Amino acid sequence: MTTGPVVVPVPRPPTWKVIAGFGVVYVVWGSTYFAIRIGVETLPPFTLAGVRWLVAGLILFVFAIVRSRPRVTAAQWRAAALVGGLMLLGGNGLVCWAEQWVASGLAALLVGTVPLWLVFLDWICFRGERPGRATLVGLLLGSAGVLILVGPHSLGGQPIHIPGAIALVIACACWALGSLYSRRVDVPSPMWLASATQMIAGGVILLGVALATGEFPRVHVHAVSWRSLAALIYLILAGSIITLTTYLWLLKVSTPARLATYAYVNPLIAILLGCWLLGEPFTPRVALAAAVILTAVVVITQYRRRPRQSAPAAASVLSRT
């Protein structure tokens, strides 16, 4: 008699933990656009991203060794390389590269397409839930909110850097694909160890790209500004170790459509932080965008499509070696 894969029920975490996790992803990643822009002032983009993720991954991995004896199989490292390559090289690395020329408003607008990529790639490539009307309405509202927030007026009429814009679109697709794939592969336990392996693999790949593209000869330690160094440290600690680990955990306990709302809220958080820390005005334009974005978040997070009868309820298939 042939036995199928083991179906392990997914424990439902406390609501406050999920809310706190979304808060971390919303706020911290909302500030990383500015940090990346500061970082690439004196550091090449793939070098910046590679050092960020490799150092963050090594810190987590050392923590794992101190606490226990982690066992990571060859298959898990291969999965980490694929996920890390998609999310960290294709996703974050291309964003760092594009922000050398692309205005931050346009970058945020294009990154706002991540929810569409997540929902439709999950449906088309991974046989996920077919988007319902409420989800589609929420996605369209979120896109409209981002457009209001960082539309052409805020871009100052600057010409679009076509290669940079294309790179951002590809980055969104890579991030979404890597996020969805990470939910379906065997990863080491606990979750922060899985994050460490993906960060290490992605960081090594990014530094390999930096070497191949000739970035290393352009790195001069004495020329790296304190602003860029501070931005790098912030990206390592807050933007990588804390937030990516939280994001990967939320991928296991939430839905792609709900988690995708971070792409709508991050630009809003960036402007709110500017109003708070830099005294920038909170204009009616920002207030309108905030109302539209928050409405989209409510629509997507509160809507529950009735499960299909053929799909096992509240379960995930895990293959352990």
C-alpha positions in Angstrom: 0.0 0.0 0.0 1.4 3.4 -1.1 1.2 6.2 1.4 0.9 9.8 0.3 2.6 12.9 1.8 1.9 13.6 5.4 -0.7 16.3 5.9 0.2 18.4 8.9 -2.5 20.7 10.3 -1.3 24.3 10.5 -1.7 25.7 14.0 -3.5 29.0 14.1 -1.3 31.6 15.9 -2.8 34.2 18.3 -4.4 37.2 16.5 -2.1 39.7 18.3 1.0 37.9 16.9 -0.3 38.2 13.4 -1.2 41.8 13.8 2.3 42.5 15.3 3.9 40.7 12.4 2.0 42.8 9.8 3.0 45.9 11.8 6.7 45.1 11.5 6.5 44.4 7.8 4.4 47.5 7.2 6.6 50.0 9.1 10.2 48.7 8.7 10.0 47.8 5.0 8.3 51.2 4.5 11.5 52.8 5.6 13.9 50.7 3.5 13.5 52.6 0.3 15.1 55.6 1.9 17.9 53.4 3.4 18.7 51.8 0.1 18.8 55.2 -1.6 21.3 56.4 1.0 23.3 53.2 0.8 23.9 53.3 -3.0 25.3 56.8 -2.7 28.7 55.3 -1.9 28.2 51.6 -2.3 27.5 49.6 -5.5 24.0 48.2 -5.5 24.7 44.4 -5.7 27.6 44.8 -3.2 25.3 46.6 -0.8 22.5 44.0 -1.1 25.0 41.1 -1.0 26.7 42.3 2.2 23.3 43.1 3.8 21.8 39.6 3.3 25.0 37.5 3.8 25.9 39.3 7.1 22.3 39.0 8.3 22.1 35.3 7.4 25.4 34.5 9.1 24.3 36.3 12.3 21.1 34.2 12.4 23.0 31.0 11.6 25.5 31.5 14.4 22.6 32.1 16.7 21.2 28.8 15.6 24.5 27.0 16.3 24.7 28.5 19.8 21.2 27.5 20.7 21.2 24.0 19.1 22.8 21.9 16.4 20.9 22.8 13.3 20.7 20.2 10.6 20.3 21.5 7.1 20.1 19.0 4.3 21.5 19.4 0.8 17.9 19.6 -0.5 17.1 22.4 1.9 20.2 24.3 0.8 19.2 23.9 -2.9 15.7 25.2 -2.0 17.3 28.1 -0.1 19.4 29.0 -3.1 16.4 29.1 -5.4 14.2 31.1 -3.0 17.1 33.4 -2.1 18.0 33.9 -5.7 14.5 34.8 -6.7 13.7 37.1 -3.6 17.0 38.6 -2.8 18.8 38.7 -6.2 15.8 39.1 -8.5 13.7 41.0 -6.0 15.9 43.2 -3.7 19.0 43.3 -5.8 17.2 44.7 -8.9 15.5 47.3 -6.7 18.9 48.4 -5.4 20.2 48.6 -8.9 17.2 50.5 -10.2 17.2 53.1 -7.4 20.5 54.5 -8.8 18.4 56.2 -11.5 14.6 55.7 -10.8 12.8 58.2 -8.7 11.7 56.7 -5.4 8.0 57.6 -6.2 8.1 55.6 -9.4 9.9 52.8 -7.6 7.1 52.6 -5.0 4.5 52.8 -7.7 5.9 49.8 -9.6 6.5 47.8 -6.4 2.8 48.3 -5.8 2.2 45.7 -8.5 3.5 42.9 -6.1 0.0 42.0 -4.9 -1.2 41.4 -8.4 1.8 39.2 -9.1 1.3 37.3 -5.8 -2.4 36.6 -6.3 -2.3 35.6 -9.9 1.0 33.6 -9.8 -0.4 31.7 -6.9 -3.6 31.0 -8.9 -2.0 30.2 -12.2 1.3 28.6 -11.2 0.5 27.0 -7.9 -3.2 26.1 -8.2 -4.0 28.5 -5.4 -7.3 30.1 -4.6 -9.0 31.8 -7.6 -9.3 35.6 -6.8 -12.9 36.5 -5.9 -14.6 39.8 -6.6 -13.8 41.3 -3.2 -10.1 40.4 -3.6 -10.0 42.0 -7.0 -11.7 45.1 -5.8 -9.2 45.3 -2.9 -6.3 44.9 -5.2 -7.6 47.6 -7.6 -8.3 49.9 -4.7 -4.8 49.4 -3.4 -3.3 50.1 -6.8 -5.4 53.3 -7.0 -4.2 54.4 -3.6 -0.5 53.9 -4.5 -1.2 55.8 -7.8 -2.7 58.7 -5.8 0.2 58.7 -3.4 3.1 58.6 -5.8 1.6 59.6 -9.1 3.2 61.8 -11.8 2.8 65.0 -9.8 5.1 63.7 -7.0 7.6 62.5 -9.6 8.3 66.1 -10.6 8.0 65.4 -14.4 11.3 63.5 -14.6 11.8 61.3 -17.6 11.4 57.6 -16.8 14.6 55.5 -16.9 13.3 52.6 -19.0 15.9 49.9 -18.0 15.4 50.8 -14.3 11.6 50.6 -14.7 11.8 47.2 -16.4 14.1 46.0 -13.7 11.6 47.0 -11.0 8.8 45.1 -12.8 11.0 42.0 -13.0 11.9 42.5 -9.4 8.2 42.4 -8.4 7.6 39.2 -10.3 10.7 37.5 -8.8 9.8 38.5 -5.3 6.3 37.2 -5.7 7.5 33.9 -7.3 10.1 33.4 -4.6 7.6 34.1 -1.8 5.1 31.6 -3.2 7.7 28.9 -3.8 9.0 29.3 -0.2 5.7 28.2 1.1 5.9 24.8 -0.8 9.5 23.6 -0.1 11.0 21.7 2.8 12.9 24.2 5.0 14.8 23.7 8.2 13.2 24.4 11.5 12.7 26.8 13.3 11.6 29.6 10.9 14.5 31.9 11.6 16.9 29.1 10.6 15.1 28.8 7.3 15.5 32.6 7.0 19.2 32.3 7.7 19.8 29.7 4.9 17.9 31.8 2.4 19.8 35.0 3.4 23.2 33.2 3.2 22.4 31.7 -0.2 20.9 34.9 -1.6 23.8 37.0 -0.2 26.4 34.7 -1.8 24.6 34.9 -5.2 24.4 38.7 -5.0 28.1 39.0 -4.2 28.8 36.6 -7.1 26.9 39.0 -9.4 28.7 42.0 -7.9 32.0 40.2 -8.7 30.9 39.3 -12.2 29.7 42.8 -13.0 33.0 44.5 -11.8 31.6 46.2 -8.7 34.4 45.1 -6.3 37.1 47.3 -7.8 34.7 50.3 -7.4 34.4 49.7 -3.6 36.8 52.0 -1.7 36.4 51.6 2.1 37.7 55.1 2.8 35.1 56.6 0.4 32.1 54.9 2.0 30.2 57.6 3.9 28.9 57.2 7.4 25.4 57.7 6.0 25.7 54.7 3.7 27.3 52.6 6.5 24.5 53.5 8.9 21.9 52.6 6.2 23.7 49.3 5.6 23.6 48.4 9.4 19.9 49.4 9.5 19.1 47.2 6.5 21.0 44.3 8.1 19.4 44.4 11.5 15.9 45.8 10.9 15.2 45.3 7.2 16.7 41.8 7.0 17.0 39.8 10.3 13.8 41.1 11.9 11.5 41.8 9.0 12.3 39.0 6.5 12.0 36.4 9.2 8.6 37.9 10.1 7.6 38.0 6.4 8.4 34.3 5.9 6.5 33.4 9.0 3.5 35.3 7.8 3.7 33.5 4.5 3.0 30.3 6.5 0.1 31.6 8.5 -1.6 34.1 6.2 -2.7 34.3 2.6 -0.8 35.9 -0.3 -3.5 38.5 -0.9 -3.5 39.6 2.7 0.3 39.7 3.0 0.5 41.5 -0.3 -1.0 44.6 1.4 2.4 45.5 2.6 3.2 46.8 -0.9 0.4 49.3 -0.6 1.1 50.4 3.0 4.9 50.7 2.6 4.8 53.9 0.5 2.3 55.4 2.8 4.5 54.6 5.9 7.4 56.2 4.1 5.5 59.5 3.7 4.1 59.4 7.2 7.7 59.0 8.6 8.7 61.9 6.5 5.9 64.0 8.0 6.9 63.0 11.5 10.7 63.1 11.4 11.3 65.7 8.7 8.3 68.0 9.2 6.9 67.3 5.7 3.3 68.5 5.3 0.4 65.9 5.5 -1.4 67.1 2.4 -5.0 66.3 1.3 -3.4 64.1 -1.4 -1.8 62.0 1.3 -4.9 61.9 3.3 -7.0 60.6 0.3 -4.4 58.0 -0.5 -4.3 56.8 3.1 -8.1 56.4 3.1 -8.1 54.4 -0.2 -5.2 52.2 0.9 -6.6 51.4 4.3 -10.0 50.6 2.7 -8.1 48.2 0.4 -6.4 46.5 3.3 -9.7 46.1 5.1 -11.4 44.6 2.0 -8.6 42.1 1.4 -8.0 41.0 5.0 -11.7 40.7 6.0 -12.9 38.8 2.9 -13.0 35.0 3.2 -13.7 33.0 0.1 -15.5 29.7 0.8 -13.0 26.8 0.5 -13.3 24.4 -2.4 -14.5 21.0 -1.3 -11.6 19.3 -3.0 -9.0 21.2 -0.9 -8.2 20.0 2.6 -9.2 22.7 5.1 -6.5 24.3 7.2 -3.7 22.0 6.2 -0.4 22.1 4.4 1.7 19.3 2.8 5.2 19.0 4.2 7.9 16.6 3.1 10.6 16.0 5.8 13.8 14.2 5.1 
